Amino acid sequence: MSAPTAAPIPTPTAPGRLPLIGHGLRLVRDPLPFITSLREHGSVVRIRIGPTPAYVVTDPALARRVLVADAAHFPKGGKYYDALRVFLGDGVATVADGDTHLRNRRLMQPMFSKAHIAERGNAMIDQVRTMVGAWPEAEPRDMFAGMNEITLATFLVAVFGADLPPHLEGEFTALMPEIMRGTIRQVLLPSWISRLPLPSNRAHADRVARLRALIDQAIDHHTDVTTPRSAEVDGASGAEACPHASQARRRQPGGLFETLIGVEDQLGRRQLQDEAITLLAGAIETTGTTLAWALYEIAANPTVERRLREELASVCRDRPLRYDDLDRLPYARRVLQEAIRKYGVSWMVTRTTARDIDLGGHLIPEGADVVWSPYLHQHDPSYYPDPDTFDPDRWETDRATATRGSFLAFGDGRRKCIGENFAWVELTIILATVLQLWPRFEMTSPAPRAQAIITVKPDALTMGFHRESAD
């Protein structure tokens, strides 16, 4: 990276800022139109979040410099991550760059190898089939809430094993949406407001504390289930328990989290909580949102639905989906990738500058927030012609090369999402299972509007499912 130039390019400031709150009102009221409008003003545009300036990178090539080529000069940080740390702690997604991040990422990496995920694949499919098959026929379903519920349950089976107490799953489902809303509020409002003893701030802190308590229960349950006991004692009689009990306990299917349980002495309990919460937030919010949008687009595009069903029938015939089938569903993968592209899934992510930096000719001062937006980059018409059109075929090999470097939904560089492999597996399992078990589905609500929280979610989306096809 070059040193700051003698005559840097003036960095334009986005219009519409207000005293004290800057562009905060626009970021709260119409964040997606606002963030995409910044492209009109230049490759780097200054906004103000409260009194604090932030520099939005609208050019995907410059965003890749921030994330990959010059990542050492743009460590993870800024208002977005300060707010996320309130409930994620110092998980692998939010911990500062350096030796701690590198160590923790290396400790977690085995969890997300393809072989490790494959061992849990069929258990994930069983969980999804049970839940999707139990939907009442023709009853309108809230698809955002429903997909988050399924992705959470599938995540818990994969990560903690198949016997987590039901009350934990229920509380996770209830807490996470409220925590996400509280977090984005802390990102967009001036930091001094987040420190006031307001009811909303106290409620957010209480929810985060409860989430940590639940995670601790899940870790303790997982440790208890997967630790053999050779001499359990009956409390009433004092006699040794049946020896088959410990054998059954050892045969319990383990979860991906066993990898971290095994190195708890290196991480510590607080760090173990942080990593579990980080995985939980990523698994639910991004995956559930993507699936809700994908099902909406499938319902709105009969040709896409027909091609998906034909592909699935050619692979599975009349039998249920198996884990080995997933790599033979390329069109399903393209549909999911296009849903991720069109809807973000994240719309605002931040870095900070480690020193005065020249970025595309613009001088960015040390300690400044630098914003990049997957939603913005993935709607850039120079990379994605007609970006508001849902077109899975744009991901065919001969066309996808034109988008190289601009698809940033999972980040890039050394901080790229560690769970990407898991996300593709979970997404494909759930989409394929819905298609297998329900020959027909339809919209029962008006077309949803995109709403930016942490992810870009539908404001209202209900669908009805039918066991008989329309033919």
C-alpha positions as CSV (number, residue, x, y, z in Angstrom):
1,M,0.0,0.0,0.0
2,S,1.3,3.4,-0.9
3,A,1.9,6.1,1.7
4,P,-0.6,9.0,1.9
5,T,-0.3,11.1,-1.3
6,A,0.8,14.7,-1.2
7,A,-2.4,15.8,-2.8
8,P,-5.1,13.3,-1.9
9,I,-8.4,13.2,-3.7
10,P,-11.1,15.1,-1.7
11,T,-13.4,12.6,0.0
12,P,-17.1,13.6,-0.7
13,T,-19.5,13.7,2.2
14,A,-22.9,12.2,1.6
15,P,-25.7,14.7,1.5
16,G,-28.5,14.9,4.1
17,R,-26.6,14.8,7.4
18,L,-28.3,16.4,10.4
19,P,-26.8,18.1,13.5
20,L,-25.7,15.7,16.3
21,I,-27.0,12.6,14.6
22,G,-25.3,12.9,11.2
23,H,-26.7,10.4,8.8
24,G,-28.1,8.2,11.6
25,L,-31.7,9.0,10.8
26,R,-31.3,7.8,7.2
27,L,-29.5,4.7,8.3
28,V,-32.4,3.9,10.6
29,R,-35.3,4.8,8.3
30,D,-34.1,3.7,4.8
31,P,-30.7,2.1,5.2
32,L,-30.6,0.1,1.9
33,P,-31.6,2.9,-0.4
34,F,-29.1,5.2,1.4
35,I,-26.2,2.8,1.4
36,T,-26.6,2.0,-2.3
37,S,-27.0,5.7,-3.2
38,L,-23.5,6.3,-2.0
39,R,-22.1,4.7,-5.2
40,E,-23.2,7.8,-7.1
41,H,-20.8,10.0,-5.0
42,G,-17.5,8.2,-5.5
43,S,-15.5,5.1,-4.7
44,V,-15.0,6.3,-1.0
45,V,-17.7,8.4,0.6
46,R,-17.7,10.0,4.1
47,I,-20.8,9.6,6.2
48,R,-21.4,10.5,9.9
49,I,-22.9,8.1,12.4
50,G,-23.7,10.6,15.1
51,P,-20.7,13.0,15.3
52,T,-18.3,10.2,14.2
53,P,-17.1,10.1,10.6
54,A,-17.0,6.8,8.7
55,Y,-15.7,6.1,5.3
56,V,-17.9,3.9,3.0
57,V,-16.0,1.9,0.3
58,T,-18.4,1.6,-2.6
59,D,-15.9,0.0,-5.1
60,P,-15.7,-3.8,-4.6
61,A,-12.0,-3.8,-5.8
62,L,-11.1,-1.3,-3.0
63,A,-13.1,-3.4,-0.5
64,R,-11.0,-6.4,-1.4
65,R,-7.9,-4.3,-0.7
66,V,-9.3,-3.6,2.7
67,L,-10.1,-7.3,3.4
68,V,-7.2,-9.1,1.7
69,A,-4.2,-7.2,0.2
70,D,-3.9,-4.6,2.8
71,A,-5.8,-6.3,5.7
72,A,-3.0,-5.6,8.2
73,H,-3.7,-1.8,7.9
74,F,-7.5,-2.4,8.4
75,P,-8.0,-4.4,11.6
76,K,-11.5,-5.5,12.5
77,G,-13.2,-2.9,14.6
78,G,-15.5,0.1,14.5
79,K,-19.1,0.7,15.8
80,Y,-20.5,-2.4,14.2
81,Y,-18.0,-4.7,16.0
82,D,-18.2,-2.7,19.2
83,A,-21.9,-3.4,19.3
84,L,-21.5,-7.0,18.3
85,R,-19.0,-7.6,21.1
86,V,-21.7,-6.7,23.7
87,F,-23.2,-10.1,23.1
88,L,-20.6,-12.0,21.0
89,G,-17.7,-11.2,23.3
90,D,-14.4,-11.9,21.8
91,G,-15.5,-14.8,19.5
92,V,-13.5,-15.6,16.4
93,A,-15.7,-13.1,14.4
94,T,-15.1,-10.1,16.7
95,V,-11.8,-10.6,18.5
96,A,-9.1,-8.2,17.5
97,D,-6.5,-9.2,14.9
98,G,-3.4,-10.8,16.3
99,D,-2.1,-13.9,18.0
100,T,-5.3,-14.6,20.0
101,H,-7.5,-14.5,16.8
102,L,-5.0,-16.7,14.9
103,R,-4.8,-19.3,17.8
104,N,-8.6,-19.5,18.3
105,R,-9.3,-19.8,14.6
106,R,-6.8,-22.6,14.4
107,L,-8.4,-24.4,17.3
108,M,-11.8,-24.0,15.8
109,Q,-10.9,-24.9,12.2
110,P,-11.2,-28.7,12.6
111,M,-14.9,-28.2,13.5
112,F,-15.6,-27.0,10.0
113,S,-13.7,-29.4,7.8
114,K,-15.8,-31.2,5.2
115,A,-15.1,-34.6,6.8
116,H,-16.2,-33.4,10.3
117,I,-19.4,-31.8,9.0
118,A,-20.1,-35.0,6.9
119,E,-20.2,-37.1,10.1
120,R,-23.2,-35.0,11.3
121,G,-24.8,-34.6,7.9
122,N,-27.5,-37.3,8.1
123,A,-28.4,-36.3,11.7
124,M,-29.0,-32.8,10.3
125,I,-31.2,-34.2,7.5
126,D,-33.2,-36.2,10.0
127,Q,-33.8,-33.1,12.2
128,V,-34.9,-31.1,9.2
129,R,-37.3,-33.8,7.8
130,T,-38.9,-34.1,11.2
131,M,-39.6,-30.4,11.5
132,V,-40.6,-29.6,7.9
133,G,-42.8,-32.7,7.7
134,A,-44.7,-31.6,10.8
135,W,-45.9,-28.3,9.2
136,P,-49.7,-28.2,9.1
137,E,-50.9,-28.3,5.5
138,A,-52.1,-25.1,3.8
139,E,-51.7,-23.1,7.0
140,P,-49.9,-19.8,6.4
141,R,-46.4,-19.8,7.9
142,D,-44.2,-17.0,8.8
143,M,-41.2,-18.0,6.8
144,F,-38.6,-15.8,8.4
145,A,-39.4,-17.0,11.9
146,G,-39.9,-20.6,10.5
147,M,-36.6,-20.8,8.7
148,N,-34.7,-19.3,11.7
149,E,-36.4,-22.0,13.9
150,I,-35.2,-24.8,11.6
151,T,-31.7,-23.4,11.1
152,L,-31.4,-23.1,14.9
153,A,-32.5,-26.6,15.6
154,T,-30.3,-28.0,12.8
155,F,-27.3,-26.0,14.1
156,L,-27.9,-27.3,17.7
157,V,-28.0,-30.9,16.5
158,A,-24.8,-30.5,14.5
159,V,-22.9,-28.5,17.2
160,F,-24.2,-29.9,20.5
161,G,-25.6,-33.3,19.5
162,A,-29.1,-34.7,19.1
163,D,-30.3,-34.6,22.7
164,L,-30.2,-30.9,23.8
165,P,-33.1,-30.2,26.3
166,P,-36.0,-28.6,24.4
167,H,-36.3,-25.6,26.7
168,L,-32.8,-24.4,25.5
169,E,-33.8,-24.4,21.9
170,G,-37.1,-22.5,22.7
171,E,-35.3,-19.8,24.6
172,F,-32.6,-19.4,22.0
173,T,-35.3,-18.9,19.4
174,A,-37.1,-16.3,21.4
175,L,-34.0,-14.3,22.4
176,M,-32.0,-14.0,19.2
177,P,-34.3,-11.7,17.2
178,E,-34.6,-9.3,20.0
179,I,-30.8,-9.3,20.6
180,M,-30.2,-8.6,16.9
181,R,-32.6,-5.6,17.0
182,G,-30.9,-4.2,20.1
183,T,-27.5,-4.6,18.5
184,I,-28.2,-2.8,15.3
185,R,-29.8,0.0,17.3
186,Q,-26.5,0.4,19.2
187,V,-24.6,0.4,15.9
188,L,-26.7,3.2,14.4
189,L,-27.2,5.5,17.4
190,P,-24.5,7.7,19.0
191,S,-22.5,5.7,21.5
192,W,-23.5,7.9,24.4
193,I,-27.2,6.9,24.0
194,S,-26.2,3.2,24.4
195,R,-24.6,4.1,27.8
196,L,-27.7,5.7,29.2
197,P,-29.8,3.8,31.8
198,L,-32.7,3.6,29.4
199,P,-35.2,0.7,29.5
200,S,-34.2,-0.5,26.0
201,N,-30.5,-0.6,27.0
202,R,-31.2,-2.5,30.3
203,A,-33.5,-5.0,28.4
204,H,-30.7,-5.6,25.8
205,A,-28.2,-6.2,28.6
206,D,-30.6,-8.6,30.4
207,R,-31.1,-10.6,27.2
208,V,-27.4,-10.9,26.5
209,A,-26.9,-12.1,30.1
210,R,-29.6,-14.7,29.7
211,L,-28.1,-15.9,26.4
212,R,-24.8,-16.5,28.1
213,A,-26.5,-18.5,30.8
214,L,-28.2,-20.6,28.2
215,I,-25.0,-21.2,26.3
216,D,-23.4,-22.3,29.6
217,Q,-26.2,-24.8,30.2
218,A,-25.7,-26.2,26.6
219,I,-22.0,-26.6,27.1
220,D,-22.4,-28.3,30.5
221,H,-25.1,-30.6,29.0
222,H,-22.9,-31.5,26.1
223,T,-19.9,-32.2,28.4
224,D,-22.0,-34.3,30.7
225,V,-23.5,-36.4,27.8
226,T,-20.2,-37.0,26.0
227,T,-18.1,-37.8,29.1
228,P,-18.2,-41.6,29.9
229,R,-18.9,-42.5,33.5
230,S,-17.5,-46.0,34.4
231,A,-19.1,-46.2,37.9
232,E,-22.4,-44.3,38.2
233,V,-24.0,-44.9,41.5
234,D,-27.7,-45.3,42.2
235,G,-28.4,-42.6,44.8
236,A,-31.0,-44.7,46.7
237,S,-29.3,-48.1,46.9
238,G,-25.7,-47.3,46.5
239,A,-25.4,-50.2,44.0
240,E,-23.5,-49.7,40.8
241,A,-25.6,-48.7,37.8
242,C,-26.1,-51.1,34.9
243,P,-22.8,-51.2,32.9
244,H,-24.8,-50.8,29.7
245,A,-25.7,-47.2,30.8
246,S,-22.2,-45.9,30.4
247,Q,-21.9,-47.7,27.0
248,A,-25.0,-46.1,25.8
249,R,-23.7,-42.7,27.0
250,R,-20.5,-43.2,25.0
251,R,-22.5,-44.1,21.9
252,Q,-24.4,-40.8,22.0
253,P,-23.7,-38.9,18.7
254,G,-21.3,-36.1,19.4
255,G,-21.5,-32.6,18.1
256,L,-19.0,-30.4,16.3
257,F,-18.5,-28.5,19.6
258,E,-16.5,-31.5,21.0
259,T,-13.5,-30.1,19.2
260,L,-13.6,-27.0,21.4
261,I,-14.6,-28.9,24.6
262,G,-11.4,-30.8,24.1
263,V,-9.3,-27.7,24.3
264,E,-11.3,-25.8,27.0
265,D,-8.1,-25.7,29.0
266,Q,-6.5,-23.5,26.3
267,L,-9.6,-21.3,25.7
268,G,-11.2,-21.0,29.1
269,R,-14.9,-21.1,29.8
270,R,-15.6,-17.4,28.9
271,Q,-13.9,-17.9,25.5
272,L,-15.9,-21.1,25.0
273,Q,-19.1,-19.1,25.6
274,D,-18.0,-16.4,23.2
275,E,-17.3,-18.9,20.4
276,A,-20.6,-20.7,20.9
277,I,-22.6,-17.5,20.8
278,T,-20.7,-16.3,17.7
279,L,-21.5,-19.6,15.9
280,L,-25.1,-19.4,17.0
281,A,-25.6,-15.8,15.7
282,G,-24.0,-16.6,12.4
283,A,-25.8,-19.9,11.9
284,I,-29.3,-18.5,12.6
285,E,-29.4,-15.0,11.3
286,T,-27.7,-15.4,7.9
287,T,-28.8,-18.9,7.1
288,G,-32.5,-18.5,8.1
289,T,-32.7,-15.2,6.2
290,T,-31.2,-16.6,3.1
291,L,-33.7,-19.5,3.1
292,A,-36.7,-17.3,3.6
293,W,-35.7,-15.2,0.6
294,A,-34.9,-18.2,-1.5
295,L,-38.3,-19.7,-0.9
296,Y,-39.9,-16.4,-1.8
297,E,-38.0,-16.2,-5.0
298,I,-38.8,-19.8,-5.9
299,A,-42.5,-19.2,-5.3
300,A,-42.3,-16.1,-7.6
301,N,-40.4,-17.9,-10.4
302,P,-42.1,-21.1,-11.6
303,T,-39.2,-21.9,-14.0
304,V,-36.7,-21.8,-11.1
305,E,-39.0,-24.1,-9.0
306,R,-39.4,-26.6,-11.9
307,R,-35.7,-26.8,-12.5
308,L,-35.0,-27.4,-8.8
309,R,-37.6,-30.1,-8.6
310,E,-36.3,-31.8,-11.7
311,E,-32.7,-31.8,-10.4
312,L,-33.8,-33.2,-7.0
313,A,-35.9,-35.9,-8.6
314,S,-33.0,-36.9,-10.9
315,V,-30.6,-37.3,-7.9
316,C,-32.9,-38.8,-5.3
317,R,-35.7,-40.5,-7.3
318,D,-38.3,-41.5,-4.7
319,R,-36.0,-41.8,-1.7
320,P,-35.2,-39.2,1.0
321,L,-32.3,-36.9,0.6
322,R,-28.9,-38.2,1.8
323,Y,-25.8,-36.3,2.7
324,D,-23.9,-37.7,-0.3
325,D,-26.5,-36.1,-2.6
326,L,-25.6,-32.5,-1.8
327,D,-22.7,-32.2,-4.2
328,R,-25.0,-33.4,-7.0
329,L,-27.4,-30.5,-6.7
330,P,-25.5,-27.6,-8.5
331,Y,-28.7,-25.7,-9.5
332,A,-29.8,-25.7,-5.9
333,R,-26.4,-24.2,-5.0
334,R,-26.8,-21.5,-7.7
335,V,-30.3,-20.6,-6.4
336,L,-29.0,-20.2,-2.9
337,Q,-26.0,-18.2,-4.0
338,E,-28.3,-15.8,-5.9
339,A,-30.5,-15.4,-2.9
340,I,-27.4,-14.5,-0.9
341,R,-26.2,-12.1,-3.6
342,K,-29.6,-10.3,-4.0
343,Y,-30.3,-9.9,-0.3
344,G,-26.8,-9.2,1.1
345,V,-27.0,-10.9,3.5
346,S,-25.1,-8.4,5.6
347,W,-25.5,-4.8,4.7
348,M,-22.9,-3.0,6.8
349,V,-19.6,-4.2,8.1
350,T,-16.7,-2.1,9.6
351,R,-13.0,-2.0,9.9
352,T,-10.7,0.6,11.5
353,T,-7.5,2.1,10.1
354,A,-4.3,1.3,11.9
355,R,-2.6,4.5,10.5
356,D,-3.2,7.2,8.0
357,I,-4.0,5.3,4.8
358,D,-4.2,6.1,1.1
359,L,-7.2,4.2,-0.2
360,G,-7.9,4.7,-3.9
361,G,-6.3,8.1,-3.6
362,H,-8.4,9.1,-0.6
363,L,-6.6,9.9,2.7
364,I,-8.3,8.0,5.5
365,P,-7.0,9.1,9.0
366,E,-5.7,6.7,11.6
367,G,-8.4,5.3,13.8
368,A,-11.3,6.0,11.4
369,D,-14.2,3.6,10.8
370,V,-14.1,2.1,7.3
371,V,-17.5,0.6,6.1
372,W,-17.9,-2.0,3.4
373,S,-21.3,-3.4,2.4
374,P,-21.9,-6.8,0.8
375,Y,-25.3,-5.7,-0.1
376,L,-23.9,-2.6,-1.9
377,H,-21.2,-4.5,-3.8
378,Q,-23.5,-7.3,-4.8
379,H,-25.9,-4.8,-6.4
380,D,-23.2,-3.1,-8.4
381,P,-24.5,-3.2,-12.0
382,S,-21.0,-3.2,-13.4
383,Y,-20.5,-6.7,-11.9
384,Y,-24.2,-7.9,-11.8
385,P,-26.2,-6.6,-14.8
386,D,-29.8,-6.0,-13.8
387,P,-28.9,-6.6,-10.1
388,D,-32.5,-6.5,-8.8
389,T,-33.4,-9.5,-11.0
390,F,-33.2,-13.0,-9.4
391,D,-31.1,-14.9,-11.9
392,P,-29.5,-18.2,-10.6
393,D,-27.9,-18.7,-14.0
394,R,-25.5,-15.8,-13.5
395,W,-23.6,-18.3,-11.3
396,E,-22.9,-20.6,-14.2
397,T,-19.1,-21.1,-14.6
398,D,-18.8,-19.1,-17.8
399,R,-20.7,-16.1,-16.4
400,A,-19.5,-16.2,-12.8
401,T,-16.0,-15.2,-13.6
402,A,-17.2,-11.7,-14.3
403,T,-18.2,-11.4,-10.6
404,R,-14.9,-12.5,-9.1
405,G,-13.9,-10.3,-6.2
406,S,-17.4,-8.7,-5.8
407,F,-19.2,-11.5,-4.0
408,L,-18.3,-10.8,-0.4
409,A,-21.2,-12.3,1.6
410,F,-18.8,-14.5,3.6
411,G,-16.1,-11.8,3.7
412,D,-12.6,-12.5,2.4
413,G,-9.0,-12.8,3.4
414,R,-7.8,-14.0,6.8
415,R,-11.2,-13.0,8.5
416,K,-13.4,-14.9,6.0
417,C,-16.3,-16.6,7.7
418,I,-15.0,-19.8,9.3
419,G,-18.4,-21.5,8.9
420,E,-18.9,-21.1,5.2
421,N,-18.7,-24.9,4.5
422,F,-21.2,-25.6,7.2
423,A,-23.5,-22.8,5.9
424,W,-23.7,-24.3,2.4
425,V,-24.4,-27.8,3.8
426,E,-27.2,-26.5,6.0
427,L,-28.7,-24.3,3.3
428,T,-28.8,-27.1,0.8
429,I,-30.2,-29.7,3.2
430,I,-33.1,-27.4,4.3
431,L,-34.0,-26.2,0.8
432,A,-33.9,-29.7,-0.7
433,T,-36.0,-31.2,2.2
434,V,-38.7,-28.5,1.8
435,L,-39.0,-29.3,-1.9
436,Q,-39.0,-33.0,-1.3
437,L,-41.7,-33.0,1.4
438,W,-44.0,-30.3,-0.1
439,P,-44.9,-30.7,-3.8
440,R,-46.5,-27.2,-3.9
441,F,-46.2,-24.0,-1.9
442,E,-47.5,-20.5,-2.5
443,M,-47.3,-17.0,-1.2
444,T,-50.1,-16.1,1.2
445,S,-48.9,-12.5,1.8
446,P,-48.0,-9.6,-0.4
447,A,-44.4,-9.4,-1.7
448,P,-42.1,-8.6,1.2
449,R,-40.0,-5.5,1.5
450,A,-36.3,-5.8,2.4
451,Q,-35.6,-4.6,6.0
452,A,-32.0,-4.1,7.2
453,I,-31.4,-5.3,10.8
454,I,-28.1,-7.2,11.2
455,T,-29.1,-9.1,8.0
456,V,-31.4,-8.0,5.2
457,K,-34.7,-9.7,6.3
458,P,-38.2,-9.7,4.8
459,D,-40.6,-7.5,6.7
460,A,-43.5,-9.9,6.3
461,L,-43.5,-13.2,4.5
462,T,-46.0,-16.0,4.9
463,M,-46.5,-19.1,2.7
464,G,-48.8,-22.1,2.5
465,F,-47.6,-25.6,1.8
466,H,-49.5,-28.4,0.1
467,R,-49.0,-32.2,-0.2
468,E,-50.6,-32.3,-3.6
469,S,-49.0,-30.7,-6.7
470,A,-50.9,-28.3,-8.9
471,D,-50.9,-30.7,-11.8
